[in-house]
Amino acid sequence: MLVPFILIFINIYITTTLASINPIIIKGKRFYDAVTNERFFIRGIDYQPGGSSEVNDEKDPLSDPDLCARDILLFQDLGINTVRIYSINPDLNHDKCMTLLATAGIYLILDVNSPLENQHLNRYEPWTTYNTIYLKHVFSVIDEFLQYNNTLGFFAGNEIVNDKRSAQYSPPYIKKLIGDMRRYIDVHSTRRIPVGYSAADDLKYRIPLSKYLECEDTARKDCSVDFYGVNSYQWCGQQTLESSGYDRLVEAYEKYSKPVIFSEFGCNKVLPRKFDEITALYSESMNDVFSGGLVYEFTQEPNNYGLAEVVNENDIQLLDDYFTLRDHYRPEASSSQEPSSKLDLHNKNSIAPEDVVIPKCQKTYHNIKVDGEVEENLADVLIREGTQHKKGKFVDLDEKDLECKFEIYRKDGKPWDGPRRIEAVNDMSPLKDTKAKSGKHGSRKKSSSFKMKPKKAMTSVFLIIVCILW
Ligand SMILES: *[C@@H]1O[C@H](CO)[C@@H](O)[C@H](O)[C@H]1NC(C)=O
């Protein structure tokens, strides 16, 4: 008698869990799924096809839905859950690409800067670039992305401090910018989207800067960074926790009160890359302190870190590193003989976030100078009134939007025999409730047909038949 009920419960469970993409939140020093409360580990890659100089008036990495579909189906095949993008143009439309990412279950960490004029801080003379034009750009990027549930966080900066001189001048500006961004989000977003910073691979500055960005002023509670990214290329070839220095990294961040991730990793001094550091990163030795990381980088560029190379304009060829990385992130998909570790992080969600104490700011920090004056109220008007920039939103997708329209090649030049379309793991139809209620949006009906609904319906029919037979 119990079985029909169990089946009905399973049915409800299936139909509800495929509904949407849950935001990621921070509790203490860890990321969590806001709805399931499961701990979230970033398994990701850095993504900026063509480099940041390819961002312009016409395009950026999330402006062309056909190219997004091509790459997102590969992200899924790789088994990643997050991409980091370094530069976008907030004036372009990102709705389709963000909906495709969400449909595939993939989150975005977005840097708010670009190499274009008025869109980044000058690391040596930050006072010349910290102005309202720059702030308007930063806040427009936030506006454009704050409504997407899969915007995991923003990076206020990448490697702004990277030498002695920048360490003299930049730190107070970075901290001020983080505070401005946090205040903007507090006023204009319904969700506290985390603001982070991504630090250069230089121990001299990386650790003192992390402490300075973490600290809280007595007067200002919102100037503390929400999470810290470490760019780390110290594990090259065959290494151990000790020989790579990862053990010292863990030590350095053990007491950090915020989540820490690798915002870039994957040394290419020894080729082909083996990505054994992934085993270390997600192991018990590290995963209490680090919340995962992002492999540098998806497309092949002149600096030779690519997993895949764009060929013939819009086709793509998968390189050796692609398959090696997949062996780590999705060992079950691999046919190679080499044994690789399985990432088993499922029992990690039981740890409650302990009460972490955010340290108070000190007057001085090693190797960096923090007493420079930054204009205090520059962002106030913009924060109060908003930028009036449009806000991106999820849109209805068509069956065709999930398909790859370009060729995907293996290393040997033969066509790849992998999937040709994105697998929908979330139903992102933004109108599904209104449609059911009012039918006002009837014209959109057709387009939402692909989204799990046939599968859900099949499951329901199957379960009902089982119930009746029982
Ligand atoms: C966004 O996340 C919230 C939960 O915090 C959820 O209620 C909502 O349905 C989600 N929206 C979409 C479009 O996924």
The ligand as a Gaussian input file, in Angstrom:
#p B3LYP/6-31G(d) Opt

LIG

0 1
 C       16.236000      32.011000      -8.645000
 O       16.460000      31.498000      -7.343000
 C       15.352000      31.569000      -6.472000
 C       15.745000      30.956000      -5.168000
 O       16.560000      31.780000      -4.447000
 C       14.179000      30.836000      -7.046000
 O       13.072000      31.024000      -6.213000
 C       13.868000      31.319000      -8.432000
 O       12.872000      30.535000      -8.991000
 C       15.103000      31.271000      -9.307000
 N       14.795000      31.851000     -10.588000
 C       15.132000      31.263000     -11.727000
 C       14.634000      31.961000     -12.956000
 O       15.793000      30.268000     -11.797000

